[in-house]
Amino acid sequence: MAEKLNKKFIVITSIFEPTEAVIAFSKMKDYELVVVGDKKTPVNWHYNNVDFISVEKQKDDKSELSRVLPYNHYCRKMLGYLVAMRSGADYIVDTDDDNIPKDNWSYPEFSQEFECLPGNKGFINIYQLFTKKKVWPRGLPLKFINTQFDLGKDLYTKSCNIGIWQGLADEDPDVDAIYRLTNDSKCYFNQRTPVVLGRGTISPFNTQNTIIRKELFPLLYLPTYVTFRFTDILRGLVAQPIMWLYGYELGFTNATVIQKRNEHDYMTDFISEIPMYENCEKIIELVSRSVSISNSIEANLYQAYRALLKERVVCEKEIITLKAWLKDIQM
């Protein structure tokens, strides 16, 4: 009997004509590419081998999520996740239209022996294992940006069960506005073997070069009513304590994309990141206290956001959108 081939999807949202990154991803033989449009996207958008989800298609979609999501918003990307899930996806890759895949673009296996960091180290700067440059991921608590974690001495090898792989990005990696306002130099990471984080060892991860396995698809939910620069970081911080309950780990691997970053206003980014700076440590504590192994992933996700609402990290509208997501992924 022939072995079942895993179905892998790449999901991007874009308001531009097909970019260099979109064109490159459309040529990936083992992946199906879904691009989600918005009201700013050219109405005649088209590219070969791309399933383009136009605004008109979104209006015709019977999902609850398509009805409640705001337009001109990054979180409409979730409609692309739904398309992939309904099409039988086993893995979904999150990336952006300004992340150009290198020739070696790929992800490691999900069950294998890897170098690991011990658990219960709290927040760490994972970039320090890939470069000696002073740089940190967006979402790292600011009190740690000058900390030298000396992570190399703690590495050991074990069999791992990866739930999510985060690939890094060269040239203009995922850093916060404080880095860009004070330095803004390009960064090219060193090549090294993948690294997996033990339970209780935390790193922010984003939506730029990331793959998630089917069992964790509910955790793709992008919080919609927080600021743009906070949304994917909040998603990642909520996901980690839930992943740990079920024995899944977060891994980081080499930079396999080059980011040619779309134009940003750094001060606008900084203002958008303030809630992230204020809440990142609190989020881990709140989510960890609110989840239980006796619950499903979906139930834990809901309880996590109820806890965040109680502490005003999110607003009441977030729960409405989350309920729509949880309803749609059951269809």
C-alpha positions in Angstrom: 0.0 0.0 0.0 1.4 3.4 -1.0 2.4 5.7 1.8 0.0 8.7 2.2 1.6 11.9 1.1 1.2 14.8 3.5 -0.7 17.8 2.2 1.2 21.0 2.8 -0.2 24.5 2.3 1.4 27.9 2.4 -0.8 30.8 3.4 -0.1 34.5 2.7 -2.1 37.7 2.7 -1.2 40.5 0.3 -2.4 43.9 -0.9 0.2 44.0 -3.7 0.5 42.6 -7.2 2.2 39.2 -7.0 5.6 39.8 -5.3 8.9 38.1 -5.8 8.1 36.0 -2.7 4.6 35.0 -3.9 6.0 34.0 -7.3 8.7 31.9 -5.7 6.4 30.1 -3.3 4.0 29.4 -6.1 6.7 27.2 -7.7 7.1 25.0 -4.6 6.3 21.5 -5.9 5.2 19.9 -2.7 3.0 22.8 -1.4 -0.3 24.4 -2.4 -0.3 28.2 -2.1 -3.2 30.2 -0.8 -3.2 34.0 -1.0 -5.8 36.0 0.8 -6.8 39.3 -0.6 -8.3 42.4 1.1 -10.0 45.5 -0.1 -6.7 47.1 -0.9 -5.6 44.2 -3.1 -5.8 44.7 -6.9 -9.1 43.4 -8.0 -7.6 41.5 -11.0 -5.0 39.8 -8.8 -4.0 36.5 -10.4 -1.0 34.1 -10.6 -0.6 30.6 -11.8 -0.7 27.8 -9.2 -2.2 30.2 -6.6 -5.6 29.8 -4.9 -6.5 33.5 -4.6 -9.2 34.2 -2.1 -10.6 37.5 -3.2 -12.9 39.7 -1.2 -15.8 38.5 -3.4 -15.0 34.9 -2.6 -14.8 35.9 1.1 -18.2 37.4 1.0 -19.6 34.2 -0.5 -17.9 32.1 2.1 -20.5 30.7 4.6 -18.0 30.7 7.5 -18.9 32.7 10.6 -15.3 34.1 10.6 -15.7 35.8 7.2 -18.7 37.6 8.6 -17.1 39.0 11.7 -13.5 39.8 10.6 -12.8 43.4 9.8 -11.5 44.3 6.4 -8.1 45.8 5.6 -6.7 43.7 8.5 -3.9 41.2 8.7 -6.2 38.7 10.5 -8.2 38.0 7.4 -5.3 35.6 6.8 -7.3 33.2 9.0 -9.7 32.7 6.0 -6.7 31.2 4.2 -6.1 28.8 7.1 -9.7 27.7 6.9 -9.3 27.0 3.1 -6.2 24.9 3.8 -7.9 23.0 6.6 -11.0 22.3 4.6 -8.7 21.0 1.8 -7.2 18.4 4.1 -4.0 20.1 5.1 -1.6 18.2 7.3 0.8 21.1 7.7 0.3 24.9 7.2 3.1 27.3 6.5 2.7 30.9 7.6 4.7 33.4 5.7 4.4 36.9 4.2 4.7 38.4 0.7 8.0 40.0 1.5 9.8 36.8 2.7 11.7 35.4 -0.3 12.6 31.7 0.1 16.2 30.7 -0.4 17.2 27.7 -2.5 17.4 25.6 0.7 13.9 26.6 2.0 12.5 23.7 4.0 11.7 22.6 7.5 13.2 19.7 9.6 11.3 16.6 10.5 8.7 16.8 13.3 9.8 13.7 15.2 13.5 13.2 15.5 16.5 13.7 17.7 17.6 17.4 17.9 19.7 19.7 20.0 17.5 21.0 22.9 17.4 23.6 25.5 16.3 22.4 29.0 12.9 23.4 30.2 11.9 26.0 32.8 14.4 28.6 31.7 11.6 31.2 31.1 12.2 33.7 28.3 15.4 33.4 26.4 16.9 35.1 23.3 17.0 32.3 20.8 18.8 34.5 18.3 22.0 34.2 20.4 22.4 30.7 19.3 22.4 31.8 15.6 24.5 35.0 15.8 26.9 37.0 18.0 25.3 40.2 16.8 23.3 42.1 19.5 19.8 41.4 18.2 16.6 40.0 19.7 13.2 38.7 18.5 10.2 40.9 18.6 8.2 40.0 21.7 11.3 39.3 24.0 10.6 41.2 27.3 12.7 44.4 27.1 14.4 43.7 30.4 16.3 40.8 28.6 17.6 42.6 25.6 21.0 43.2 27.3 21.1 39.7 28.9 23.7 37.3 27.6 22.0 33.9 28.1 25.0 31.7 27.3 22.6 29.1 25.9 25.3 26.9 24.2 26.4 25.3 27.4 23.0 24.0 28.2 22.3 22.2 24.9 21.8 18.4 24.9 20.3 16.0 22.3 17.1 14.1 22.7 14.1 12.7 20.7 11.6 15.5 20.1 8.0 15.9 19.2 7.8 19.2 17.3 4.5 21.0 17.1 5.8 24.2 15.4 9.0 25.1 13.6 10.0 28.7 13.3 12.5 29.4 10.5 14.6 32.6 10.8 14.8 35.4 8.2 18.0 37.0 6.9 18.7 40.6 6.1 15.7 42.2 7.9 14.7 39.6 10.5 11.8 39.8 12.9 12.9 42.4 15.4 11.1 45.1 17.3 10.9 48.8 16.6 13.3 49.6 19.4 16.0 47.7 17.5 15.2 49.4 14.3 15.1 52.9 15.8 18.4 52.4 17.6 20.4 50.2 15.2 18.6 49.0 12.1 21.6 47.2 10.7 21.0 44.2 8.6 21.4 40.7 10.2 22.5 37.5 8.6 22.3 34.5 10.9 24.9 31.7 11.1 24.0 28.2 9.8 23.6 25.7 12.6 21.6 22.6 13.5 18.0 23.2 14.7 17.3 23.9 18.3 14.2 22.8 20.3 12.9 24.5 23.4 12.0 22.4 26.5 8.7 23.0 28.3 8.8 26.3 30.2 11.5 27.7 28.1 9.9 30.5 26.1 10.6 32.4 22.9 8.4 34.6 20.8 7.6 33.3 17.4 5.8 35.0 14.5 4.0 34.4 11.2 6.9 35.0 8.8 8.5 31.6 8.2 6.6 29.1 10.4 5.1 25.7 9.9 2.5 24.1 12.2 1.2 20.5 12.3 -2.5 19.5 12.0 -3.0 18.6 15.6 -2.3 22.2 16.6 -4.3 24.0 13.9 -6.7 25.6 16.4 -3.7 27.5 17.7 -3.4 29.4 14.4 -6.0 31.8 15.7 -4.8 35.4 15.2 -6.1 37.8 17.8 -7.9 40.4 15.9 -8.5 43.3 18.3 -5.0 43.9 19.5 -2.5 46.0 17.6 -1.0 44.8 14.4 2.5 44.4 15.8 1.2 42.4 18.8 -1.2 40.0 17.1 1.2 37.2 15.9 3.3 37.5 19.0 0.3 37.2 21.3 -0.7 34.1 19.3 2.6 32.5 19.8 2.7 33.3 23.6 -0.8 31.8 24.0 0.2 28.7 22.0 3.2 27.7 24.0 1.7 26.7 27.4 -1.1 24.9 25.5 1.4 23.0 23.3 3.3 21.9 26.4 0.2 20.2 27.9 0.1 17.7 25.0 3.8 17.0 24.7 4.5 19.3 21.7 7.6 21.5 21.5 8.7 24.6 19.6 11.7 24.5 17.4 13.9 27.1 15.6 15.9 26.5 12.5 18.2 28.4 10.1 17.2 31.5 8.1 15.7 30.0 5.0 14.1 33.2 3.7 15.4 36.7 3.0 13.1 39.4 4.1 12.8 42.4 1.8 10.6 44.2 4.2 7.6 46.2 3.0 7.8 49.9 3.9 7.1 50.6 7.6 7.0 53.7 9.8 9.2 52.8 12.8 7.5 55.1 15.3 4.1 53.8 14.2 5.5 50.3 14.8 6.8 51.3 18.2 3.4 52.6 19.3 1.8 49.4 18.0 4.2 47.3 20.0 3.7 49.0 23.4 0.9 46.5 24.5 3.3 43.7 23.6 6.1 45.2 25.8 3.7 45.7 28.6 2.1 42.2 28.6 4.4 39.5 27.2 5.4 38.0 30.6 1.9 38.3 32.0 0.4 36.4 29.1 2.5 33.3 29.9 1.4 33.4 33.5 -2.3 33.9 32.7 -2.5 31.2 30.1 -0.5 28.7 32.1 -2.9 29.1 35.0 -6.1 28.9 32.9 -5.4 25.7 30.8 -5.7 22.0 31.8 -4.7 18.7 30.2 -8.2 17.5 30.8 -9.5 20.0 28.2 -9.3 19.9 24.5 -7.0 22.3 22.7 -10.0 24.3 21.6 -11.4 24.5 25.1 -8.0 25.6 26.5 -7.6 28.3 23.8 -11.0 29.7 24.8 -10.1 29.6 28.5 -6.8 31.3 27.8 -8.5 34.2 26.1 -11.1 34.5 28.8 -8.2 34.9 31.3 -6.7 37.5 29.0 -10.0 39.3 28.8 -10.3 39.4 32.6 -6.9 41.1 32.9 -7.8 43.4 29.9 -5.0 42.2 27.7 -7.8 41.7 25.1 -11.2 43.2 24.7 -14.7 41.6 24.6 -14.8 41.7 20.8 -11.9 39.2 20.8 -14.1 36.6 22.3 -16.7 37.0 19.5 -14.1 36.5 16.8 -12.5 33.6 18.7 -15.9 31.9 19.0 -16.4 32.3 15.2 -13.0 30.7 14.6 -13.7 27.8 17.0 -17.1 27.2 15.3 -15.6 27.2 11.8 -12.8 24.8 12.4 -15.3 22.2 13.6 -17.0 22.3 10.2 
